[in-house]
Amino acid sequence: MTRARISIDREFTVSEVPHRLFGSFVEHMGRCVYTGIYEPGHPEADGQGFRRDVLALTKELGATVVRYPGGNFVSGYNWEDGIGPVADRPRRLDGAWHTVESNAFGLHEFVDWSRKAGTEIMEAVNLGTRGVDAAREIVEYANHPGGTRWSDLRAKNGHKDPFNIKLWCLGNEMDGPWQIGHKTAHEYGRLAQEAAKAMRLVDPGIELVACGSSNSGMPTFGDWEHTVLTHTYEEVDYLSLHAYYQEQDGDAASFLASAVDMDHFIESVVATADAVRAKGRHKKHINLSFDEWNVWYSRPGDPDSPEQVTTRPWQEHPRVIEDRYNVTDAVVVGTLLNSLLRHGDRVKIANQAQLVNVIAPILAEPNGPAWRQTIFHPFARMAELAKGQVMRTVVDSDKVETARFGDTDLVDASITWNEETGRMALFLANRGLDEAAEVEVRLGGFDAGELTRAEVLDVPTGLDRFAKNTLELPNQVGLRPLTGVTAAGGQLTLTLPALSWAVVELNVEKA
């Protein structure tokens, strides 16, 4: 049996749990918007065409902030196409995903949907085909009280009061040759700097995210961040990171260790940002926005892969990358969330991509039901229970040898402590495919009290690690009670089943 010892101490914390760490993403891609969050005529549609079943699951998921409208889509998008009477909105060709965009859903609809979902808005501006003027004009439209061309047009279109959108992305993945309007680091850095200045002249209170590398494997990684921040350091608040993971060639061990790569990615970008800070003698720190992350089975040649979408006839909202997630994927997602939480001192925003249908925790059929994928469960529990302080967590675990990341801890963990409520939450994963793990947690400076929750997601009886939730069996994989957890004094012990993710919540007092 695998063994692990986890240690924390009341005096050693990382940061407050960032409220925006449990964000999601809605892009005009595939069926995320149309027949996802928005489907007029659906039996569950409200008066605005929003699917109430998807809204309910979004609230249960606990998404705190939602990025919109893209993604690759935004780099060819005219935001003005999505305002005004729907009948007057133009139909456009979207080159990013080779679809026909009806523009029936736009900025006003998203604001109304977000208010019903209880989420903050993270709006992205087009710095691919557009630039400074369009960026400052959408801020005026969204946030200025009134008495100007764009703010008065907002009122005419049905929203007298400002939207007060505080969080803005300066484009999307501009380092990628696939991006419409792709730019070099110098080109993007200068454009982002000037767009940021113009946007802040309209609303000085906004927060801005500059594009970092699309992934750490980009040939320009590191140089891109350094160059972009050299231009934009004083104008922006955050730098973005994007990463997707998948099991390749049956290498489950490396896939289950994906959070090791996420850790390294985060720490590398922090080091680069701090190097620019030192060289430029800047006073503030740039924090990170991990505004796209998830498991994504990107297989060139698949009919619904991005590479093949352009071979299809032009159509509205086709099915694109509607991955069906299994138990293994859910455990990986739990460890990625652990990585984000452990780096909460610098990662202040994170958005799992995407919310519904497109590589998503929620699936929804047209004119049919919506249900939770396996990856829904670790996200929802962590969004619900991770409150207060992120504890500095030391793990001494048996190892597994991986082809991509070398020796890796079989047990992964993050822990939070809410001093106001006296609750501590432990989020644990066993990466081992075959053996259970005996885990001992040393709670330095705490006395353990009553257990309030102990749940585990693992392989259901009679099934294997590829078990999924389906239209026919929507609850086949989920959380069940974790038995055998004991807590006394400054110690907690438990056994994690093979290939599992678990949450334990308990009352604690200062020792």
Number of C-alpha atoms within 10 A of each C-alpha: 11 19 18 19 16 21 17 20 15 15 9 13 18 17 18 19 24 22 18 20 24 27 29 29 27 26 22 25 28 24 26 27 23 22 22 25 25 25 20 17 14 17 14 18 19 15 9 12 20 26 25 20 17 25 21 13 22 23 15 17 25 21 27 23 24 28 28 23 25 22 24 25 22 26 27 20 26 14 19 16 20 22 20 18 10 14 9 12 17 14 13 14 17 21 18 21 23 23 22 17 23 20 20 19 19 21 21 18 17 21 18 15 19 17 12 14 22 16 21 19 23 24 22 23 27 27 27 24 13 16 17 19 11 18 24 21 20 20 27 23 23 22 21 21 17 17 10 12 11 18 24 17 17 25 16 11 13 12 16 14 14 17 19 16 18 18 18 24 27 27 25 29 25 27 24 18 11 11 20 22 17 19 18 15 23 15 14 26 25 17 21 29 22 18 22 26 19 18 24 17 13 17 18 11 13 18 19 23 27 31 28 28 27 20 20 20 10 12 11 16 17 17 13 22 25 21 19 26 30 19 20 21 24 18 19 23 19 27 29 26 26 23 21 17 21 19 17 11 6 8 13 17 20 24 24 29 25 22 22 20 19 23 16 13 17 20 14 15 23 19 12 17 24 18 13 20 20 12 9 13 9 13 9 11 17 22 22 26 26 23 28 22 23 23 24 21 18 16 15 11 11 13 15 20 18 18 14 16 21 15 10 12 10 17 11 17 21 18 16 21 22 19 18 23 23 19 26 26 24 29 26 28 28 28 29 26 27 24 23 24 29 24 21 23 17 21 27 21 24 30 26 29 27 24 29 30 27 26 22 28 29 24 27 21 13 13 15 11 15 22 21 23 27 31 28 24 24 27 23 19 20 22 21 14 19 26 22 21 21 26 26 19 19 16 17 16 19 17 17 18 14 16 12 14 15 13 14 19 20 26 29 27 24 27 26 28 26 19 14 8 11 14 23 28 25 21 24 23 29 31 32 24 16 12 16 18 25 18 22 19 20 18 22 17 16 19 17 22 19 13 16 12 14 20 17 23 26 26 22 16 6 6 11 13 16 12 19 25 20 17 14 7 10 17 15 16 24 23 20 13 12 18 12 11 15 15 21 13 16 18 17 20 16 18 19 29 23 20 26 26 30 25 25 21 21 19 20 25 15 13 12
